[in-house]
Amino acid sequence: MTDVTQPKKKYGRPDDEHVINFMKIAKPAAIISILLTIASIFFIATKGLNLGLDFTGGVSAELNYQYAAKPADVISNLDKAGFKDAVVQTLGSNKDLIVRMPAQDLKVEDLSNTITKAVQLPNNTAVVHKVDSVGGQVGNELYLRSAGAVALAMLLMLIYVTIRFEFKLAVGAVLSLLHDVIVTIGIFAMMQWPFDLTVLAAILALIGFSLNDNIVVSDRIRENFRKIRGATPLEIVNIALTETLKRTIHTSMTLLLVVLAMMFLGGDGLHWFSVAMFIGVFVGTYSSIYIGTAFALWRGLNRQDFIVQVKPEFEDEEHIPH
């Protein structure tokens, strides 16, 4: 008689499937996160953000040259014409450029004519397609609305994850998102990189990316709490993180490829957007494990949080007298 032995399983998993002990370094990771957050807040408070013209107000003009033009030559011509501190970026090709500079005293019509004359290069004619002027008050209002948009996104994430999963996981997810935003903005403040609407768009995209990671992990944690018996919450969290590791790596690497493509091939218009996303991919992946999940575990996440209470069908039924 042949003795057919079945592979032993631990908590419903084959023994040869290794479980990574992610939470082993949870405390050191928490200390690093706290230090990073404090440092970021310090740089934001002391150095401040190098706000772009979208927030401070100013003038932007779109140029189209007959031949490829160097931004340095355009800046030199604008400087000679009296337009100081101009920033020139390419829009996909060296023929299409955008000029950004501080607010000017001239009217838009006069400004368009003056800029058109100033940006002409030898043997390379330029056509000015559009000139926009944003006042300082409008830029400040846009800045406040942008901060409100980020705060509203955080609140909605908290409500959604609370309804969909559990409040402890929801608070952890929001702390994770807050950490990602503060650290990314803190790096921009420390390096004094320009912070404009494209970077703000990257921050909002980063919130969505980080939340997606948190939701995938939370869903697996909830599923494992319901189907795995006899395991501690720490073991269940480690199993869930191990099971979602491949998916997390694939998602992050795919996004990184797109971000690197934008960084090196997207031109100046997408450069700072891709830089912010590049930072956010690493920060977001790290925080979804060592902030979002770890916080919920420290708050006492357990099986009871995911048990659905069902009211007995005939409980407290009133008897009708005959």
C-alpha positions as a Markdown table, in Angstrom:
| # | Residue | x | y | z |
|---|---|---|---|---|
| 1 | Met | 0.0 | 0.0 | 0.0 |
| 2 | Thr | 1.5 | 3.3 | -1.1 |
| 3 | Asp | 1.6 | 6.0 | 1.6 |
| 4 | Val | 0.6 | 9.2 | -0.1 |
| 5 | Thr | 1.5 | 12.1 | 2.2 |
| 6 | Gln | -0.1 | 15.4 | 1.8 |
| 7 | Pro | 2.0 | 18.5 | 2.2 |
| 8 | Lys | 1.6 | 20.0 | 5.7 |
| 9 | Lys | 0.0 | 23.4 | 5.7 |
| 10 | Lys | 0.3 | 26.2 | 8.2 |
| 11 | Tyr | -2.8 | 28.3 | 8.5 |
| 12 | Gly | -4.0 | 27.0 | 5.2 |
| 13 | Arg | -0.7 | 27.7 | 3.4 |
| 14 | Pro | 1.9 | 25.1 | 2.2 |
| 15 | Asp | 5.0 | 25.0 | 4.5 |
| 16 | Asp | 7.3 | 25.8 | 1.6 |
| 17 | Glu | 5.7 | 29.2 | 1.0 |
| 18 | His | 7.9 | 31.5 | 2.9 |
| 19 | Val | 6.2 | 34.3 | 4.9 |
| 20 | Ile | 8.3 | 37.5 | 5.2 |
| 21 | Asn | 8.3 | 39.1 | 8.6 |
| 22 | Phe | 7.7 | 42.7 | 7.5 |
| 23 | Met | 6.7 | 43.8 | 10.9 |
| 24 | Lys | 10.1 | 42.8 | 12.4 |
| 25 | Ile | 11.4 | 46.3 | 11.5 |
| 26 | Ala | 8.2 | 48.1 | 12.1 |
| 27 | Lys | 9.5 | 50.1 | 15.1 |
| 28 | Pro | 12.7 | 51.3 | 13.4 |
| 29 | Ala | 10.7 | 52.2 | 10.3 |
| 30 | Ala | 8.3 | 54.2 | 12.4 |
| 31 | Ile | 11.2 | 56.1 | 13.9 |
| 32 | Ile | 12.5 | 56.9 | 10.4 |
| 33 | Ser | 9.1 | 58.0 | 9.3 |
| 34 | Ile | 8.7 | 60.3 | 12.3 |
| 35 | Leu | 12.2 | 61.8 | 11.6 |
| 36 | Leu | 11.4 | 62.3 | 7.9 |
| 37 | Thr | 8.1 | 64.0 | 8.7 |
| 38 | Ile | 9.7 | 66.3 | 11.3 |
| 39 | Ala | 12.5 | 67.2 | 8.9 |
| 40 | Ser | 10.0 | 67.8 | 6.0 |
| 41 | Ile | 7.9 | 70.1 | 8.2 |
| 42 | Phe | 11.0 | 72.0 | 9.3 |
| 43 | Phe | 12.1 | 72.7 | 5.7 |
| 44 | Ile | 8.6 | 73.7 | 4.7 |
| 45 | Ala | 8.4 | 76.1 | 7.6 |
| 46 | Thr | 11.9 | 77.6 | 7.3 |
| 47 | Lys | 12.7 | 77.5 | 3.6 |
| 48 | Gly | 9.1 | 77.5 | 2.2 |
| 49 | Leu | 8.1 | 76.3 | -1.2 |
| 50 | Asn | 9.6 | 77.8 | -4.4 |
| 51 | Leu | 6.1 | 78.5 | -5.8 |
| 52 | Gly | 5.7 | 78.8 | -9.5 |
| 53 | Leu | 3.8 | 81.5 | -11.4 |
| 54 | Asp | 0.6 | 79.5 | -11.2 |
| 55 | Phe | 0.5 | 80.4 | -7.5 |
| 56 | Thr | 2.4 | 83.7 | -7.2 |
| 57 | Gly | 0.8 | 85.3 | -10.3 |
| 58 | Gly | 2.6 | 86.3 | -13.5 |
| 59 | Val | 2.6 | 86.0 | -17.3 |
| 60 | Ser | 2.9 | 82.9 | -19.5 |
| 61 | Ala | 3.2 | 82.9 | -23.3 |
| 62 | Glu | 3.3 | 80.0 | -25.8 |
| 63 | Leu | 5.8 | 80.4 | -28.6 |
| 64 | Asn | 6.2 | 78.5 | -31.8 |
| 65 | Tyr | 9.5 | 78.8 | -33.7 |
| 66 | Gln | 10.2 | 78.1 | -37.3 |
| 67 | Tyr | 13.3 | 76.1 | -36.3 |
| 68 | Ala | 14.5 | 74.5 | -33.1 |
| 69 | Ala | 15.4 | 77.2 | -30.5 |
| 70 | Lys | 17.5 | 77.1 | -27.4 |
| 71 | Pro | 15.7 | 78.3 | -24.2 |
| 72 | Ala | 18.9 | 80.1 | -23.1 |
| 73 | Asp | 18.8 | 82.3 | -26.2 |
| 74 | Val | 15.1 | 83.2 | -25.6 |
| 75 | Ile | 15.8 | 84.1 | -22.0 |
| 76 | Ser | 18.7 | 86.3 | -23.1 |
| 77 | Asn | 16.5 | 88.2 | -25.5 |
| 78 | Leu | 13.7 | 88.6 | -22.9 |
| 79 | Asp | 16.3 | 89.9 | -20.4 |
| 80 | Lys | 17.5 | 92.5 | -22.9 |
| 81 | Ala | 13.9 | 93.6 | -23.4 |
| 82 | Gly | 13.4 | 94.2 | -19.7 |
| 83 | Phe | 11.6 | 90.9 | -18.8 |
| 84 | Lys | 13.6 | 89.7 | -15.8 |
| 85 | Asp | 13.5 | 86.3 | -14.1 |
| 86 | Ala | 11.9 | 84.6 | -17.1 |
| 87 | Val | 11.7 | 80.8 | -17.3 |
| 88 | Val | 11.5 | 79.1 | -20.6 |
| 89 | Gln | 10.5 | 75.5 | -21.1 |
| 90 | Thr | 10.0 | 73.2 | -24.1 |
| 91 | Leu | 6.5 | 71.8 | -24.9 |
| 92 | Gly | 7.4 | 68.4 | -26.4 |
| 93 | Ser | 9.8 | 69.8 | -29.0 |
| 94 | Asn | 12.4 | 72.5 | -29.3 |
| 95 | Lys | 10.2 | 74.4 | -31.6 |
| 96 | Asp | 7.3 | 74.8 | -29.1 |
| 97 | Leu | 8.3 | 76.8 | -26.0 |
| 98 | Ile | 6.4 | 78.3 | -23.1 |
| 99 | Val | 7.6 | 81.4 | -21.3 |
| 100 | Arg | 6.8 | 82.2 | -17.6 |
| 101 | Met | 7.8 | 85.4 | -15.9 |
| 102 | Pro | 6.6 | 87.6 | -13.0 |
| 103 | Ala | 3.6 | 89.9 | -13.4 |
| 104 | Gln | 4.2 | 92.9 | -15.7 |
| 105 | Asp | 2.6 | 96.4 | -15.6 |
| 106 | Leu | 1.6 | 96.3 | -19.3 |
| 107 | Lys | -1.8 | 95.4 | -20.6 |
| 108 | Val | -2.3 | 92.0 | -22.2 |
| 109 | Glu | -2.5 | 93.4 | -25.8 |
| 110 | Asp | 0.7 | 95.6 | -25.3 |
| 111 | Leu | 2.4 | 92.7 | -23.5 |
| 112 | Ser | 1.7 | 90.3 | -26.4 |
| 113 | Asn | 3.2 | 92.8 | -28.9 |
| 114 | Thr | 6.3 | 93.4 | -26.7 |
| 115 | Ile | 6.9 | 89.7 | -26.1 |
| 116 | Thr | 6.5 | 89.0 | -29.8 |
| 117 | Lys | 9.2 | 91.5 | -30.7 |
| 118 | Ala | 11.5 | 90.3 | -27.8 |
| 119 | Val | 11.5 | 86.6 | -28.6 |
| 120 | Gln | 12.5 | 86.9 | -32.3 |
| 121 | Leu | 15.8 | 85.1 | -32.9 |
| 122 | Pro | 18.2 | 85.6 | -35.9 |
| 123 | Asn | 16.9 | 83.6 | -38.9 |
| 124 | Asn | 14.3 | 82.0 | -36.7 |
| 125 | Thr | 10.8 | 83.6 | -36.6 |
| 126 | Ala | 8.6 | 83.1 | -33.6 |
| 127 | Val | 4.8 | 83.2 | -33.4 |
| 128 | Val | 3.2 | 84.0 | -30.1 |
| 129 | His | 0.0 | 81.9 | -29.9 |
| 130 | Lys | -1.3 | 82.9 | -26.5 |
| 131 | Val | -0.4 | 85.2 | -23.6 |
| 132 | Asp | -2.0 | 84.7 | -20.2 |
| 133 | Ser | -1.7 | 87.0 | -17.2 |
| 134 | Val | -2.5 | 85.7 | -13.7 |
| 135 | Gly | -2.7 | 88.3 | -10.9 |
| 136 | Gly | -1.2 | 87.7 | -7.5 |
| 137 | Gln | -4.6 | 87.5 | -5.8 |
| 138 | Val | -5.8 | 84.8 | -8.3 |
| 139 | Gly | -2.6 | 82.9 | -7.7 |
| 140 | Asn | -3.1 | 83.0 | -3.9 |
| 141 | Glu | -6.7 | 81.9 | -4.2 |
| 142 | Leu | -5.6 | 79.0 | -6.4 |
| 143 | Tyr | -3.0 | 78.0 | -3.8 |
| 144 | Leu | -5.6 | 78.0 | -1.0 |
| 145 | Arg | -8.0 | 76.0 | -3.2 |
| 146 | Ser | -5.3 | 73.5 | -3.9 |
| 147 | Ala | -4.6 | 73.0 | -0.2 |
| 148 | Gly | -8.3 | 72.5 | 0.3 |
| 149 | Ala | -8.4 | 69.9 | -2.5 |
| 150 | Val | -5.7 | 67.8 | -0.8 |
| 151 | Ala | -7.5 | 68.1 | 2.6 |
| 152 | Leu | -10.8 | 67.1 | 1.0 |
| 153 | Ala | -9.1 | 64.1 | -0.7 |
| 154 | Met | -7.8 | 63.0 | 2.7 |
| 155 | Leu | -11.3 | 63.3 | 4.4 |
| 156 | Leu | -13.0 | 61.3 | 1.6 |
| 157 | Met | -10.3 | 58.6 | 1.8 |
| 158 | Leu | -10.9 | 58.3 | 5.6 |
| 159 | Ile | -14.7 | 57.9 | 5.1 |
| 160 | Tyr | -14.4 | 55.4 | 2.2 |
| 161 | Val | -11.9 | 53.1 | 3.9 |
| 162 | Thr | -13.9 | 53.3 | 7.2 |
| 163 | Ile | -17.1 | 52.2 | 5.4 |
| 164 | Arg | -15.3 | 49.6 | 3.2 |
| 165 | Phe | -13.0 | 48.1 | 5.7 |
| 166 | Glu | -12.4 | 49.2 | 9.3 |
| 167 | Phe | -11.7 | 52.5 | 11.2 |
| 168 | Lys | -8.3 | 51.4 | 12.4 |
| 169 | Leu | -7.2 | 50.7 | 8.8 |
| 170 | Ala | -8.8 | 53.9 | 7.7 |
| 171 | Val | -6.8 | 56.0 | 10.1 |
| 172 | Gly | -3.6 | 54.2 | 9.2 |
| 173 | Ala | -4.3 | 54.8 | 5.5 |
| 174 | Val | -4.9 | 58.5 | 6.0 |
| 175 | Leu | -1.7 | 58.8 | 8.1 |
| 176 | Ser | 0.1 | 57.0 | 5.3 |
| 177 | Leu | -1.2 | 59.5 | 2.7 |
| 178 | Leu | -0.4 | 62.4 | 4.9 |
| 179 | His | 3.2 | 61.1 | 5.4 |
| 180 | Asp | 3.6 | 60.8 | 1.6 |
| 181 | Val | 2.4 | 64.3 | 0.9 |
| 182 | Ile | 4.5 | 65.9 | 3.6 |
| 183 | Val | 7.7 | 64.1 | 2.7 |
| 184 | Thr | 7.3 | 64.8 | -1.0 |
| 185 | Ile | 6.6 | 68.5 | -0.4 |
| 186 | Gly | 9.4 | 68.6 | 2.2 |
| 187 | Ile | 11.9 | 67.4 | -0.4 |
| 188 | Phe | 10.8 | 70.1 | -2.8 |
| 189 | Ala | 11.1 | 72.7 | -0.1 |
| 190 | Met | 14.6 | 71.4 | 0.9 |
| 191 | Met | 15.9 | 71.4 | -2.7 |
| 192 | Gln | 14.0 | 74.6 | -3.6 |
| 193 | Trp | 12.7 | 72.9 | -6.7 |
| 194 | Pro | 9.8 | 74.8 | -8.4 |
| 195 | Phe | 6.4 | 73.9 | -7.1 |
| 196 | Asp | 3.6 | 74.6 | -9.7 |
| 197 | Leu | 0.3 | 73.1 | -10.8 |
| 198 | Thr | 2.1 | 70.1 | -12.4 |
| 199 | Val | 3.6 | 69.2 | -9.1 |
| 200 | Leu | 0.3 | 69.6 | -7.3 |
| 201 | Ala | -1.2 | 67.2 | -9.9 |
| 202 | Ala | 1.5 | 64.8 | -9.0 |
| 203 | Ile | 0.7 | 65.1 | -5.3 |
| 204 | Leu | -3.0 | 64.3 | -6.0 |
| 205 | Ala | -2.0 | 61.4 | -8.2 |
| 206 | Leu | 0.3 | 60.2 | -5.5 |
| 207 | Ile | -2.6 | 60.2 | -3.0 |
| 208 | Gly | -4.5 | 57.9 | -5.4 |
| 209 | Phe | -1.5 | 55.6 | -5.9 |
| 210 | Ser | -0.8 | 55.2 | -2.2 |
| 211 | Leu | -4.4 | 54.7 | -1.4 |
| 212 | Asn | -4.6 | 51.9 | -4.0 |
| 213 | Asp | -1.8 | 50.1 | -2.2 |
| 214 | Asn | -3.4 | 50.5 | 1.1 |
| 215 | Ile | -6.8 | 49.2 | -0.1 |
| 216 | Val | -5.2 | 46.1 | -1.7 |
| 217 | Val | -3.4 | 45.2 | 1.5 |
| 218 | Ser | -6.4 | 46.0 | 3.7 |
| 219 | Asp | -8.6 | 43.8 | 1.5 |
| 220 | Arg | -6.2 | 40.9 | 1.9 |
| 221 | Ile | -5.9 | 41.4 | 5.7 |
| 222 | Arg | -9.7 | 41.3 | 6.0 |
| 223 | Glu | -9.9 | 38.2 | 3.9 |
| 224 | Asn | -7.1 | 36.4 | 5.9 |
| 225 | Phe | -8.7 | 37.3 | 9.2 |
| 226 | Arg | -11.9 | 35.6 | 8.1 |
| 227 | Lys | -10.4 | 32.4 | 6.6 |
| 228 | Ile | -7.2 | 31.7 | 8.6 |
| 229 | Arg | -7.7 | 30.2 | 12.1 |
| 230 | Gly | -5.3 | 30.0 | 14.9 |
| 231 | Ala | -2.9 | 32.7 | 13.7 |
| 232 | Thr | -2.1 | 35.9 | 15.6 |
| 233 | Pro | -2.9 | 39.3 | 14.1 |
| 234 | Leu | 0.8 | 39.8 | 13.5 |
| 235 | Glu | 1.1 | 36.6 | 11.6 |
| 236 | Ile | -2.0 | 37.4 | 9.5 |
| 237 | Val | -0.6 | 40.8 | 8.6 |
| 238 | Asn | 2.7 | 39.4 | 7.6 |
| 239 | Ile | 0.9 | 36.7 | 5.5 |
| 240 | Ala | -1.2 | 39.4 | 3.8 |
| 241 | Leu | 1.8 | 41.6 | 3.0 |
| 242 | Thr | 3.7 | 38.6 | 1.6 |
| 243 | Glu | 0.8 | 37.6 | -0.6 |
| 244 | Thr | 0.4 | 41.1 | -2.0 |
| 245 | Leu | 4.2 | 41.7 | -2.4 |
| 246 | Lys | 4.4 | 40.5 | -6.1 |
| 247 | Arg | 1.4 | 42.7 | -7.0 |
| 248 | Thr | 3.0 | 45.7 | -5.3 |
| 249 | Ile | 6.3 | 45.3 | -7.0 |
| 250 | His | 4.7 | 44.9 | -10.4 |
| 251 | Thr | 2.5 | 48.0 | -9.9 |
| 252 | Ser | 5.4 | 50.1 | -8.7 |
| 253 | Met | 7.8 | 49.0 | -11.4 |
| 254 | Thr | 5.2 | 49.6 | -14.1 |
| 255 | Leu | 4.5 | 53.1 | -12.8 |
| 256 | Leu | 8.3 | 53.8 | -12.5 |
| 257 | Leu | 8.8 | 53.0 | -16.1 |
| 258 | Val | 6.1 | 55.5 | -17.1 |
| 259 | Val | 7.5 | 58.1 | -14.8 |
| 260 | Leu | 11.1 | 57.7 | -16.1 |
| 261 | Ala | 9.8 | 57.9 | -19.6 |
| 262 | Met | 8.1 | 61.2 | -18.8 |
| 263 | Met | 11.2 | 62.4 | -16.9 |
| 264 | Phe | 13.6 | 61.9 | -19.8 |
| 265 | Leu | 11.4 | 62.2 | -22.9 |
| 266 | Gly | 8.5 | 64.4 | -21.8 |
| 267 | Gly | 10.3 | 67.7 | -22.0 |
| 268 | Asp | 10.5 | 70.5 | -19.4 |
| 269 | Gly | 6.7 | 70.7 | -19.0 |
| 270 | Leu | 6.5 | 67.2 | -17.4 |
| 271 | His | 9.9 | 67.2 | -15.7 |
| 272 | Trp | 8.8 | 68.3 | -12.2 |
| 273 | Phe | 5.6 | 66.3 | -12.3 |
| 274 | Ser | 7.7 | 63.2 | -13.0 |
| 275 | Val | 10.2 | 64.1 | -10.3 |
| 276 | Ala | 7.4 | 64.3 | -7.7 |
| 277 | Met | 5.9 | 61.0 | -8.9 |
| 278 | Phe | 9.3 | 59.3 | -8.8 |
| 279 | Ile | 9.7 | 60.3 | -5.1 |
| 280 | Gly | 6.1 | 59.4 | -4.4 |
| 281 | Val | 6.4 | 55.8 | -5.8 |
| 282 | Phe | 9.0 | 54.9 | -3.2 |
| 283 | Val | 7.5 | 56.8 | -0.3 |
| 284 | Gly | 4.0 | 55.5 | -1.1 |
| 285 | Thr | 5.0 | 51.9 | -1.3 |
| 286 | Tyr | 7.0 | 52.1 | 1.9 |
| 287 | Ser | 4.3 | 53.9 | 3.9 |
| 288 | Ser | 1.5 | 51.5 | 2.9 |
| 289 | Ile | 3.4 | 48.8 | 4.7 |
| 290 | Tyr | 5.1 | 50.5 | 7.6 |
| 291 | Ile | 2.6 | 53.3 | 8.4 |
| 292 | Gly | -0.9 | 52.3 | 7.2 |
| 293 | Thr | -0.7 | 48.6 | 8.2 |
| 294 | Ala | 1.6 | 48.9 | 11.2 |
| 295 | Phe | -0.6 | 51.6 | 12.7 |
| 296 | Ala | -3.7 | 49.4 | 12.5 |
| 297 | Leu | -1.8 | 46.6 | 14.1 |
| 298 | Trp | -0.5 | 48.8 | 17.0 |
| 299 | Arg | -4.1 | 50.0 | 17.6 |
| 300 | Gly | -5.1 | 46.4 | 18.3 |
| 301 | Leu | -6.4 | 45.1 | 15.0 |
| 302 | Asn | -8.0 | 41.7 | 15.5 |
| 303 | Arg | -10.5 | 39.2 | 14.1 |
| 304 | Gln | -13.4 | 40.7 | 16.0 |
| 305 | Asp | -13.0 | 43.9 | 13.8 |
| 306 | Phe | -14.1 | 42.0 | 10.7 |
| 307 | Ile | -16.9 | 39.7 | 12.1 |
| 308 | Val | -20.3 | 40.7 | 10.8 |
| 309 | Gln | -22.8 | 40.7 | 13.6 |
| 310 | Val | -26.0 | 38.9 | 12.5 |
| 311 | Lys | -29.2 | 39.5 | 14.5 |
| 312 | Pro | -31.1 | 36.3 | 15.2 |
| 313 | Glu | -34.2 | 36.1 | 13.0 |
| 314 | Phe | -36.7 | 35.5 | 15.9 |
| 315 | Glu | -34.9 | 37.5 | 18.6 |
| 316 | Asp | -37.3 | 39.5 | 20.9 |
| 317 | Glu | -40.3 | 38.5 | 18.8 |
| 318 | Glu | -43.5 | 39.7 | 20.4 |
| 319 | His | -46.1 | 37.0 | 21.0 |
| 320 | Ile | -49.5 | 37.9 | 19.6 |
| 321 | Pro | -52.3 | 36.8 | 22.0 |
| 322 | His | -54.9 | 34.4 | 20.7 |
